[in-house]
């Protein structure tokens, strides 16, 4: 199974504008699992997108090394 990671950490407008991209990715790669990395405060917005299979939450004080362990 292919896996696709989409990273958009901030700017709620930019996060919402990625939803058509997610829909297109799901159409092109229907068997792929799409994971979205997003800051904690924007999780609810992307959780409403049916094309996202998994969400990784970047906690406010997490370092890049801590995120790598997830």
Number of C-alpha atoms within 10 A of each C-alpha: 7 9 12 17 14 17 14 16 18 13 10 13 8 11 17 15 10 15 17 12 13 20 16 13 17 19 12 10 15 13 11 15 17 20 18 21 18 21 18 14 14 18 18 9 12 20 14 10 14 11 21 21 15 14 16 17 18 20 13 9 7 11 10 9 8 11 13 7 6 8
